[in-house]
Amino acid sequence: MGETLPSECRLCGEKLLGSRRPSSNVLLGNLLEKGLDPAAKVARLKRDLQELVSNRDFLEALRTLQKGIDLAPDDLTLRVCRSELYVALQQYEEALEDLEILCKQKPEECKGFFRKGKVLLDLGKQSEALLQFQHCLTLNSSFHAAQYEIEKILTNDASRTPGTVMELKNNGSQNLESCNSREQLTFLVSFEEEPLPDMKKEKAIWLEGTMPDHSKAALPMSQWMRKKFSSDLSANKEDLDEEEASPETSGIRSPDTKSIEDYCPGFLGFLTTSDLECSLCIRMLYEPVTTPCGHTFCKECMERCLDHRPNCPLCKQSLGEYLRAGKYTTTILLEELMTAVFPSQLAERKLVHQAEMVELSNLNKNIPIFVCTMSFPGLVCPLHVFEPRYRLMMRRCQETGTKMFGMCMYENGKNFADYGCILEIQKIAFFPDGRSLVDTIGKRRFRVLRRGHRDGYNTADIEYLEDKKMEGEEQTELQNLHDCTYELTQRFYEHGGRTFRQLVMHHGPLPEKEEDIQALPDGPVWCWWLVSVLPLELTHKLTIFSETSLKARLTQLKHILNILLESRDYSN
């Protein structure tokens, strides 16, 4: 029975996402590996190698062996294992290179010479292989596997090598000494004597699956080969178990640890800021989040990637379930590590982020522009957001705290019109695929001064519009014009036809009159409601929208209402 997966986080109590066991945190694992001494790293690699061989992932096993050899170039068990993998993969020349090192460092052990002879046979070099088998008998006269191989060569009709087994045995030592007389050989490790099987039967290889990089290969492996890997690689198992139980490795996983130096002595000495960089923005991680596949990124970087595709940027694993949850919790342990080890660099990273937020929260310069249609002050404007650039825009508006952006209608030749309205986000409803419905309300009119771009979406420097104030007799005339136009609007609202009623369902009922018609910089809200529902071209509406005289705006609306109310088509 497998271990039962916890249903909630043991630290914060949050319900865990999905039913699958999440992968190990790759970044924390790399930091742990960096803190281990070379012997512990090699022991860990040997354990991983056993699992790779058991799963028949031989190409990955070769990569793991190379890491081990880089760490411990004198560890002959790794070279023996690698030579066997090379043989199984029919890479004989590479196998010979490892076996040459083995024979030079263990000249009195016959195993290395026997392996070398078998590889030479695979290469079709019978004479050279025979020399290796002869030396095996010189070192151990009861080495039956070598005797068998010599007899096979000599009894082969195609063999041009004369002589008997005994003759070759007597002459073997002299022949080999002449070949190696120029080199001094030393002992480093000893191998236990064990008859070796015929590996020629193990040469068949095929690729399994259709992975584009051919990173996995499968081939028939004898029980002896698996046993040999297991025995060779388990030599340091006790050391590995001790390493895994030590404070250096177990403490780093404990969220209750108060000091980095307590669980990993010398941590400050080997950890660098580059170890804690986001692979997407190449800066120190800020609000690090870890995906179910174990990869860590800045929260903002992760969200931007998911705007475009619901897959991990590194391993391409699907993150649909992760995206559907819409909640990205920071990795607490990484934040504690950065705070403890690099407090000044983390503080600088936060200052950079805050400066970016200040720049983004400026509602006069480089404000984000949503190019869509017209919106009006005081009126609701629901939006369907699905493009990655606008998903990023909405998220930034939320993060800065302004919750505001500009919206302009499209205008040919300019990309967007010279006038628009600031919208404030009221509520956002997310869909599982990343789309969202955004409820907004119009706040202020503005005029575009300069156009720009940021991360794919449009921006603009703007100035806000404000109606001119009137006093005295002009104010009285304005009030009378306002009241008259509002009465016409009520008639228009009450007697509209079927098409008009459909518009009202979308824009809502006619707003009430304001007591002070000059209190708002954009004038009465009901005027904008009327502009939104009038059957006018958008260019005509934009002309009314840009007018900064309430009197002129009311005069135009009154004239339009009179025409509509006198029209026969209106009452149909």
C-alpha positions as CSV (number, residue, x, y, z in Angstrom):
1,M,0.0,0.0,0.0
2,G,1.4,3.4,-0.9
3,E,1.6,6.3,1.5
4,T,-1.7,8.2,1.8
5,L,-1.4,11.8,0.4
6,P,-2.3,14.6,2.8
7,S,-5.4,16.6,1.9
8,E,-4.1,19.9,3.2
9,C,-0.8,21.8,3.8
10,R,0.6,20.9,7.2
11,L,2.0,24.5,7.5
12,C,-0.9,26.8,6.5
13,G,-3.9,24.4,6.4
14,E,-4.8,25.2,2.8
15,K,-6.4,22.4,0.8
16,L,-3.8,20.8,-1.5
17,L,-4.3,21.1,-5.3
18,G,-5.3,17.9,-7.1
19,S,-4.9,14.3,-6.2
20,R,-1.4,13.8,-7.6
21,R,1.7,13.9,-5.4
22,P,3.5,17.1,-6.3
23,S,7.1,16.9,-7.5
24,S,10.0,17.8,-5.3
25,N,11.1,21.5,-5.4
26,V,13.9,21.5,-8.0
27,L,15.4,24.8,-6.8
28,L,15.6,23.7,-3.1
29,G,17.0,20.3,-4.3
30,N,19.7,22.1,-6.2
31,L,20.6,24.2,-3.2
32,L,20.8,21.1,-1.0
33,E,23.0,19.4,-3.6
34,K,25.3,22.4,-3.7
35,G,25.7,22.2,0.1
36,L,26.7,18.6,0.2
37,D,30.4,17.4,0.2
38,P,31.6,15.6,-2.9
39,A,31.3,12.1,-1.3
40,A,27.7,12.7,-0.3
41,K,26.9,13.9,-3.8
42,V,28.5,10.8,-5.4
43,A,26.5,8.6,-3.0
44,R,23.3,10.3,-4.0
45,L,24.1,10.0,-7.7
46,K,24.8,6.3,-7.3
47,R,21.4,5.8,-5.7
48,D,19.8,7.7,-8.5
49,L,21.7,5.6,-11.0
50,Q,20.3,2.4,-9.5
51,E,16.8,3.7,-10.1
52,L,17.6,4.8,-13.7
53,V,19.0,1.4,-14.6
54,S,16.0,-0.3,-13.0
55,N,13.7,1.8,-15.1
56,R,15.9,1.2,-18.2
57,D,16.5,4.9,-18.8
58,F,20.1,4.3,-19.9
59,L,20.8,7.6,-21.7
60,E,19.9,9.5,-18.5
61,A,22.0,7.0,-16.5
62,L,25.0,7.9,-18.7
63,R,24.4,11.6,-17.9
64,T,24.2,10.8,-14.2
65,L,27.4,8.7,-14.4
66,Q,29.2,11.6,-16.0
67,K,28.2,13.9,-13.2
68,G,29.6,11.3,-10.7
69,I,32.8,10.9,-12.6
70,D,33.3,14.7,-12.7
71,L,32.9,14.7,-8.9
72,A,35.0,11.6,-8.3
73,P,37.3,10.9,-11.3
74,D,39.2,8.2,-9.3
75,D,36.0,6.2,-8.4
76,L,36.5,3.1,-10.7
77,T,33.1,1.7,-9.9
78,L,31.5,4.5,-11.8
79,R,33.8,3.9,-14.8
80,V,33.0,0.2,-14.8
81,C,29.3,0.9,-14.8
82,R,29.7,3.5,-17.6
83,S,31.7,1.1,-19.7
84,E,28.9,-1.5,-19.4
85,L,26.3,1.0,-20.4
86,Y,28.4,2.0,-23.4
87,V,28.7,-1.7,-24.4
88,A,24.9,-2.1,-24.1
89,L,24.5,1.0,-26.3
90,Q,27.1,-0.3,-28.8
91,Q,29.4,2.6,-28.1
92,Y,32.5,0.4,-28.0
93,E,35.2,3.0,-28.4
94,E,33.9,5.0,-25.4
95,A,33.7,1.8,-23.4
96,L,37.4,1.1,-24.2
97,E,38.5,4.5,-22.8
98,D,37.0,3.7,-19.4
99,L,38.4,0.1,-19.5
100,E,41.9,1.4,-20.4
101,I,41.8,3.5,-17.2
102,L,40.6,0.5,-15.2
103,C,43.3,-1.8,-16.5
104,K,46.1,0.7,-15.8
105,Q,44.9,1.4,-12.2
106,K,44.2,-2.3,-11.5
107,P,46.8,-4.3,-13.3
108,E,46.6,-7.4,-11.1
109,E,42.8,-7.8,-11.4
110,C,41.6,-9.8,-14.4
111,K,38.1,-8.3,-14.6
112,G,39.2,-5.2,-16.4
113,F,41.2,-7.1,-18.9
114,F,38.4,-9.5,-19.5
115,R,35.9,-6.7,-20.1
116,K,38.4,-5.0,-22.4
117,G,38.8,-8.2,-24.4
118,K,35.0,-8.6,-24.8
119,V,34.8,-5.0,-26.2
120,L,37.6,-5.7,-28.6
121,L,35.8,-8.7,-29.9
122,D,32.7,-6.6,-30.5
123,L,35.0,-4.3,-32.5
124,G,36.2,-7.3,-34.6
125,K,39.8,-7.0,-33.2
126,Q,40.3,-10.7,-32.3
127,S,44.1,-10.6,-32.0
128,E,44.0,-7.8,-29.5
129,A,41.1,-9.4,-27.6
130,L,43.0,-12.7,-27.4
131,L,45.9,-10.8,-25.8
132,Q,43.7,-9.6,-23.1
133,F,42.2,-13.0,-22.4
134,Q,45.7,-14.5,-22.3
135,H,46.7,-12.0,-19.6
136,C,43.6,-12.9,-17.6
137,L,44.8,-16.6,-17.5
138,T,48.3,-15.3,-16.4
139,L,46.7,-13.4,-13.5
140,N,44.3,-16.2,-12.6
141,S,44.8,-19.7,-14.2
142,S,41.3,-20.8,-13.0
143,F,39.5,-17.9,-14.8
144,H,37.2,-20.2,-16.8
145,A,35.5,-17.3,-18.6
146,A,38.8,-16.3,-20.2
147,Q,39.6,-19.9,-21.2
148,Y,36.2,-20.2,-22.8
149,E,36.7,-17.1,-24.9
150,I,40.2,-18.2,-26.0
151,E,38.9,-21.5,-27.1
152,K,36.0,-19.9,-29.0
153,I,38.5,-17.7,-30.9
154,L,40.9,-20.6,-31.7
155,T,38.2,-23.0,-32.8
156,N,36.7,-20.5,-35.1
157,D,37.6,-21.5,-38.7
158,A,37.9,-17.8,-39.6
159,S,40.5,-17.2,-36.9
160,R,44.0,-16.8,-38.2
161,T,45.6,-17.0,-34.8
162,P,47.5,-20.4,-34.3
163,G,48.4,-22.1,-31.1
164,T,46.7,-23.9,-28.1
165,V,45.3,-22.5,-25.0
166,M,48.3,-23.7,-22.9
167,E,50.8,-22.2,-25.3
168,L,49.0,-18.9,-25.3
169,K,48.8,-19.0,-21.5
170,N,52.5,-19.5,-21.2
171,N,53.3,-16.7,-23.6
172,G,50.6,-14.3,-22.4
173,S,52.5,-12.6,-19.6
174,Q,55.5,-11.8,-21.8
175,N,53.3,-10.4,-24.6
176,L,51.4,-8.1,-22.3
177,E,54.5,-6.9,-20.6
178,S,55.9,-5.8,-23.9
179,C,52.8,-3.8,-24.6
180,N,52.7,-2.0,-21.2
181,S,56.5,-1.7,-20.5
182,R,56.4,2.1,-21.0
183,E,53.9,2.8,-18.2
184,Q,53.9,2.6,-14.4
185,L,50.7,1.0,-13.1
186,T,49.4,1.5,-9.6
187,F,46.7,0.1,-7.4
188,L,43.7,2.2,-6.3
189,V,40.9,-0.2,-5.5
190,S,40.3,-4.0,-5.6
191,F,37.5,-5.8,-7.4
192,E,36.0,-9.1,-6.2
193,E,36.5,-12.1,-8.5
194,E,33.4,-13.0,-10.3
195,P,32.8,-14.9,-13.6
196,L,31.5,-12.6,-16.3
197,P,28.9,-13.6,-18.9
198,D,28.9,-13.2,-22.6
199,M,27.8,-9.6,-23.1
200,K,27.5,-10.0,-26.9
201,K,23.9,-11.2,-26.4
202,E,23.1,-8.0,-24.6
203,K,23.9,-5.7,-27.6
204,A,20.4,-5.2,-29.1
205,I,19.1,-1.8,-28.5
206,W,15.9,0.1,-29.4
207,L,14.4,3.4,-28.6
208,E,11.2,3.4,-26.5
209,G,8.5,5.9,-27.3
210,T,8.7,8.9,-29.6
211,M,10.5,11.6,-27.4
212,P,12.0,14.2,-29.7
213,D,15.3,14.3,-27.9
214,H,15.5,10.5,-27.6
215,S,16.3,11.0,-24.0
216,K,15.2,7.5,-23.1
217,A,16.4,4.2,-24.5
218,A,15.5,0.7,-23.6
219,L,17.4,-2.6,-24.2
220,P,17.4,-6.1,-22.9
221,M,19.6,-6.3,-19.8
222,S,20.6,-9.6,-18.2
223,Q,20.0,-10.2,-14.6
224,W,23.8,-10.2,-14.1
225,M,24.1,-6.6,-15.4
226,R,21.3,-5.4,-13.1
227,K,22.9,-7.3,-10.2
228,K,26.3,-5.9,-11.0
229,F,25.0,-2.3,-11.1
230,S,23.2,-2.9,-7.8
231,S,26.3,-4.3,-6.1
232,D,28.6,-1.7,-7.4
233,L,26.4,1.3,-6.6
234,S,25.3,0.1,-3.2
235,A,28.8,0.3,-1.8
236,N,28.2,3.7,-0.4
237,K,24.5,3.1,0.7
238,E,25.3,3.3,4.4
239,D,27.1,6.6,3.8
240,L,24.2,7.9,1.8
241,D,21.7,6.9,4.6
242,E,23.9,8.7,7.1
243,E,24.0,11.8,4.8
244,E,20.2,11.8,4.4
245,A,19.7,11.6,8.2
246,S,22.2,14.3,9.0
247,P,21.2,17.8,10.0
248,E,22.8,19.2,6.8
249,T,20.2,17.5,4.6
250,S,17.1,17.1,6.8
251,G,17.2,20.6,8.4
252,I,16.8,22.5,5.1
253,R,13.3,21.0,4.8
254,S,12.1,22.1,8.2
255,P,10.0,25.3,8.2
256,D,10.5,25.6,11.9
257,T,14.3,26.2,11.6
258,K,15.3,29.5,13.0
259,S,18.8,29.9,11.6
260,I,20.2,28.9,8.2
261,E,23.6,28.3,9.8
262,D,22.0,25.9,12.3
263,Y,20.9,23.4,9.7
264,C,23.5,24.0,7.1
265,P,26.9,25.1,8.5
266,G,28.8,27.3,6.0
267,F,25.7,28.0,3.9
268,L,26.8,31.6,3.4
269,G,30.0,30.4,1.9
270,F,28.7,28.5,-1.1
271,L,25.3,30.1,-1.9
272,T,25.3,32.9,-4.4
273,T,22.6,35.3,-5.7
274,S,22.7,33.5,-9.0
275,D,21.4,30.4,-7.3
276,L,18.2,32.2,-6.5
277,E,17.5,33.8,-9.8
278,C,14.3,33.4,-11.7
279,S,15.0,31.7,-15.0
280,L,12.4,33.9,-16.8
281,C,13.4,37.5,-15.7
282,I,17.0,36.6,-14.7
283,R,16.7,38.6,-11.5
284,M,16.5,37.5,-7.9
285,L,13.3,35.7,-7.2
286,Y,10.5,38.0,-5.9
287,E,7.5,36.4,-4.4
288,P,8.7,32.9,-5.5
289,V,6.0,30.4,-6.4
290,T,6.6,26.7,-7.2
291,T,4.5,24.8,-9.7
292,P,3.2,21.2,-9.1
293,C,6.1,20.0,-11.4
294,G,8.6,21.5,-9.0
295,H,9.9,24.6,-10.8
296,T,10.1,28.0,-9.2
297,F,9.6,31.4,-10.7
298,C,8.7,34.9,-9.6
299,K,4.9,35.1,-9.1
300,E,4.6,37.9,-11.8
301,C,6.7,35.9,-14.3
302,M,4.7,32.8,-13.7
303,E,1.4,34.6,-14.2
304,R,2.7,36.2,-17.4
305,C,3.7,32.8,-18.8
306,L,0.3,31.3,-18.0
307,D,-1.4,34.2,-19.8
308,H,0.0,32.8,-23.1
309,R,0.1,29.0,-22.5
310,P,-1.0,26.8,-19.5
311,N,2.3,24.9,-19.4
312,C,5.4,25.0,-17.3
313,P,8.0,27.3,-19.1
314,L,10.8,24.7,-18.3
315,C,9.4,21.2,-18.5
316,K,6.2,22.0,-20.5
317,Q,4.0,20.0,-18.2
318,S,0.4,21.0,-18.2
319,L,-0.6,23.4,-15.5
320,G,-4.3,23.6,-16.3
321,E,-5.3,22.5,-12.9
322,Y,-2.9,25.0,-11.3
323,L,-4.2,27.8,-13.5
324,R,-7.8,26.8,-12.8
325,A,-7.3,27.4,-9.1
326,G,-6.1,31.0,-9.8
327,K,-4.1,31.1,-6.6
328,Y,-0.3,31.2,-6.5
329,T,1.1,30.8,-2.9
330,T,4.6,31.9,-2.3
331,T,7.2,29.3,-1.3
332,I,7.8,30.3,2.4
333,L,11.1,28.5,2.8
334,L,12.7,30.2,-0.2
335,E,11.6,33.6,1.1
336,E,13.1,32.8,4.5
337,L,16.4,31.6,2.8
338,M,16.7,34.8,0.8
339,T,15.9,36.9,3.9
340,A,18.5,35.2,6.0
341,V,21.3,34.8,3.4
342,F,20.9,37.9,1.2
343,P,18.9,40.5,3.1
344,S,20.4,43.5,1.3
345,Q,20.0,42.0,-2.2
346,L,16.4,41.0,-1.4
347,A,15.7,44.5,-0.1
348,E,17.1,46.0,-3.3
349,R,15.0,43.6,-5.3
350,K,11.9,44.8,-3.4
351,L,12.8,48.4,-4.0
352,V,13.0,47.7,-7.8
353,H,9.6,46.1,-7.7
354,Q,8.1,48.9,-5.7
355,A,9.6,51.4,-8.2
356,E,8.0,49.5,-11.0
357,M,4.6,49.5,-9.2
358,V,4.9,53.3,-8.6
359,E,5.6,53.8,-12.3
360,L,2.6,51.6,-13.2
361,S,0.3,53.4,-10.8
362,N,0.9,56.8,-12.4
363,L,-2.5,57.8,-13.8
364,N,-1.1,60.5,-16.0
365,K,1.9,59.0,-17.7
366,N,2.1,55.7,-19.5
367,I,-1.4,54.7,-18.3
368,P,-2.5,51.3,-19.9
369,I,-5.0,51.7,-22.7
370,F,-7.6,49.0,-23.5
371,V,-8.5,49.5,-27.1
372,C,-12.2,48.5,-27.6
373,T,-15.1,50.8,-27.7
374,M,-16.5,53.9,-26.0
375,S,-17.2,54.1,-22.3
376,F,-18.6,57.0,-20.3
377,P,-18.2,58.5,-16.8
378,G,-20.5,57.0,-14.2
379,L,-21.7,54.1,-16.3
380,V,-20.9,50.4,-15.9
381,C,-18.8,48.8,-18.6
382,P,-18.5,44.9,-18.5
383,L,-15.5,43.6,-20.4
384,H,-14.5,40.1,-21.6
385,V,-10.7,39.8,-21.3
386,F,-9.0,37.0,-23.1
387,E,-5.9,38.4,-24.9
388,P,-2.6,37.7,-22.9
389,R,-1.6,41.4,-23.1
390,Y,-4.9,42.6,-21.5
391,R,-4.8,39.8,-18.9
392,L,-1.4,41.2,-17.9
393,M,-2.8,44.7,-17.9
394,M,-5.7,43.8,-15.6
395,R,-3.4,42.0,-13.2
396,R,-1.1,45.0,-13.0
397,C,-4.0,47.3,-12.3
398,Q,-4.9,45.1,-9.4
399,E,-1.4,44.8,-8.1
400,T,-0.7,48.6,-8.1
401,G,-3.8,49.2,-6.1
402,T,-5.2,51.8,-8.5
403,K,-7.5,49.3,-10.2
404,M,-7.7,51.8,-13.1
405,F,-6.9,51.9,-16.8
406,G,-8.0,53.9,-19.8
407,M,-10.3,52.7,-22.6
408,C,-10.4,54.2,-26.1
409,M,-12.2,53.3,-29.2
410,Y,-10.2,52.1,-32.2
411,E,-9.4,54.8,-34.8
412,N,-7.7,54.1,-38.1
413,G,-4.3,55.5,-38.5
414,K,-3.8,56.3,-34.8
415,N,-4.5,52.8,-33.3
416,F,-6.8,54.4,-30.8
417,A,-8.8,57.7,-30.6
418,D,-7.6,60.9,-29.0
419,Y,-10.2,60.8,-26.3
420,G,-11.1,58.1,-23.8
421,C,-12.4,57.3,-20.3
422,I,-10.7,56.0,-17.2
423,L,-12.3,52.8,-16.0
424,E,-12.1,51.4,-12.5
425,I,-12.2,47.7,-11.9
426,Q,-15.1,46.7,-9.6
427,K,-14.9,42.9,-9.8
428,I,-13.1,40.2,-11.8
429,A,-14.5,36.7,-12.4
430,F,-11.9,34.2,-13.7
431,F,-12.6,31.2,-16.0
432,P,-10.6,28.0,-15.8
433,D,-8.8,28.7,-19.1
434,G,-7.5,32.1,-17.9
435,R,-10.2,34.3,-19.5
436,S,-12.1,36.7,-17.2
437,L,-15.1,38.9,-17.0
438,V,-14.2,42.3,-15.6
439,D,-16.9,44.6,-14.2
440,T,-15.8,48.3,-14.5
441,I,-17.3,51.7,-14.1
442,G,-16.3,54.9,-15.9
443,K,-14.5,57.6,-13.8
444,R,-13.0,60.5,-15.8
445,R,-12.7,61.6,-19.4
446,F,-9.2,62.3,-20.8
447,R,-7.4,63.5,-23.9
448,V,-4.4,61.6,-25.2
449,L,-1.1,63.6,-25.4
450,R,1.4,60.9,-26.4
451,R,1.1,57.3,-27.3
452,G,3.4,54.4,-26.3
453,H,3.6,50.7,-25.6
454,R,4.5,48.4,-22.7
455,D,4.8,44.6,-22.8
456,G,2.5,44.3,-25.8
457,Y,-0.3,46.7,-24.8
458,N,-0.8,50.4,-25.6
459,T,-0.1,53.2,-23.2
460,A,-0.6,56.9,-23.2
461,D,0.3,60.2,-21.5
462,I,-3.0,61.9,-20.8
463,E,-4.6,65.1,-19.5
464,Y,-8.1,65.0,-17.9
465,L,-11.0,66.9,-19.3
466,E,-13.2,69.1,-17.1
467,D,-16.3,71.1,-17.9
468,K,-16.1,74.9,-17.7
469,K,-17.9,76.3,-14.7
470,M,-20.7,78.9,-15.1
471,E,-21.9,81.5,-12.6
472,G,-24.7,84.1,-12.3
473,E,-27.1,84.4,-15.1
474,E,-25.2,81.9,-17.3
475,Q,-25.6,79.3,-14.5
476,T,-29.4,80.0,-14.4
477,E,-29.7,79.6,-18.2
478,L,-27.7,76.4,-18.0
479,Q,-30.0,75.0,-15.3
480,N,-33.1,75.7,-17.4
481,L,-31.5,74.1,-20.4
482,H,-30.6,71.1,-18.3
483,D,-34.1,70.6,-16.9
484,C,-35.7,71.0,-20.4
485,T,-33.3,68.4,-21.9
486,Y,-33.9,66.0,-19.0
487,E,-37.7,66.2,-19.6
488,L,-37.1,65.3,-23.3
489,T,-34.9,62.5,-22.2
490,Q,-37.7,61.1,-19.9
491,R,-40.1,61.2,-22.9
492,F,-37.5,59.4,-25.0
493,Y,-37.0,56.8,-22.3
494,E,-40.7,56.2,-21.7
495,H,-41.9,55.9,-25.3
496,G,-39.0,54.1,-26.9
497,G,-39.6,51.2,-29.3
498,R,-38.5,47.6,-29.1
499,T,-34.9,48.4,-30.2
500,F,-34.6,51.1,-27.6
501,R,-35.9,48.8,-24.8
502,Q,-33.2,46.3,-25.7
503,L,-30.6,49.0,-25.3
504,V,-32.0,50.0,-21.9
505,M,-31.7,46.4,-20.8
506,H,-27.9,46.6,-21.5
507,H,-27.2,50.2,-20.2
508,G,-29.7,50.2,-17.3
509,P,-32.5,52.7,-16.5
510,L,-32.3,56.4,-16.9
511,P,-30.3,57.9,-13.9
512,E,-31.9,60.4,-11.6
513,K,-31.1,64.2,-11.9
514,E,-28.2,65.5,-9.8
515,E,-28.9,68.4,-7.5
516,D,-25.8,70.3,-8.5
517,I,-25.3,69.8,-12.2
518,Q,-21.8,71.3,-12.1
519,A,-20.5,69.2,-9.1
520,L,-18.8,66.6,-11.3
521,P,-15.9,67.5,-13.6
522,D,-17.7,65.6,-16.4
523,G,-21.2,66.9,-15.8
524,P,-24.4,64.9,-15.0
525,V,-24.2,61.1,-15.3
526,W,-27.6,61.0,-17.0
527,C,-26.2,62.9,-20.0
528,W,-23.6,60.1,-20.6
529,W,-26.4,57.5,-20.2
530,L,-28.3,59.4,-23.0
531,V,-25.2,59.6,-25.2
532,S,-24.6,55.8,-24.8
533,V,-28.1,54.8,-25.9
534,L,-28.6,57.3,-28.7
535,P,-28.6,55.8,-32.2
536,L,-25.6,57.8,-33.4
537,E,-22.4,57.0,-35.1
538,L,-19.4,56.5,-32.7
539,T,-17.6,59.4,-34.4
540,H,-20.5,61.7,-33.6
541,K,-20.6,60.4,-30.0
542,L,-16.9,61.0,-29.7
543,T,-17.4,64.6,-30.7
544,I,-20.0,65.1,-28.0
545,F,-17.7,63.2,-25.5
546,S,-14.8,65.6,-26.1
547,E,-16.9,68.7,-25.5
548,T,-15.9,70.6,-22.3
549,S,-18.9,72.9,-22.3
550,L,-21.9,71.4,-20.5
551,K,-24.1,74.0,-22.2
552,A,-22.9,73.1,-25.7
553,R,-23.3,69.4,-24.9
554,L,-26.9,69.8,-23.6
555,T,-27.7,71.9,-26.7
556,Q,-26.6,69.2,-29.0
557,L,-28.5,66.5,-27.1
558,K,-31.7,68.6,-27.0
559,H,-31.5,69.1,-30.8
560,I,-31.1,65.3,-31.3
561,L,-33.9,64.4,-29.0
562,N,-36.3,66.8,-30.7
563,I,-35.6,65.2,-34.1
564,L,-36.0,61.7,-32.7
565,L,-39.3,62.5,-30.9
566,E,-40.7,64.0,-34.0
567,S,-39.7,61.0,-36.1
568,R,-42.5,58.6,-37.0
569,D,-40.1,55.7,-36.8
570,Y,-39.3,56.3,-33.2
571,S,-42.7,55.2,-31.8
572,N,-42.7,51.9,-33.8
